């Protein structure tokens, strides 16, 4: 094969390995092979002529970042991307209640609110209060799952509850 043919084949392999790197988790091995093929293709282009080599280098410097950012846009829509990247911020739990951090709401508005213990509080556990799932601390010892609770106080990030 001539040098021109090698350059074309190596450029084709560069694109093939790059696309496979986006679609298949290889730990960067396919990306490394893509980079080696691109460098080898540029060497072949320089062996043809300096002008061809310079055109190849400029094209590489422009097309590699474009391909990289295009890959970043495409990756979340690939099967492996859908597995690795979270979709929504947080889906509802098994009990149908959305988990929210209590710091998103006015903390003092929770004082006096009633709810139910979703998990056993020993002394920390999960409670449902006003339709929200919150991490709570029991001030009255161990609270069994399913027990009615009431918010006693909110101190910083801690929602302190007691059984009712």
KASULQUI-V864362 format. One line per field, one symbol per residue. ss: DSSP state (H for helix, E for strand, - for the rest). phi: phi as a letter, one per 20 degrees, with the letter a starting at -180 (. if undefined). burial: # if it has 24 or more other ideal C-beta (glycine too) atoms within 12 Angstrom, else .. Layout:
ss=???
phi=???
burial=???
This chain:
ss=--HHHHHHHHHHHHHHHHHHHHH-----HHHHHHHHHHHHHHHHHHHH-HHHHHHHHHHHHHHHHHHHHHHHHHH---HHHHHH--------------E--HHH--HHHH---EEEE---E--EEEEEE--EEEEEEE----E----EEEEEEEE--EEEEEE-
phi=.efffffffffffgffffffffedfdmnffffffffffffffffffffaffffffffffffeffffffffffffgfeegffffedfeffbefffenefecffffdfgffefnfdacfecfecedadcdclmdececdeddnfdffnffccfeaccmeeeeccfd
burial=......#..##.###.##.###.......##.###.######.##..........#...#..##..#...#...#.......................#..#.......#..#.#####.#.#.######.#######....#...#.####.#....#####.
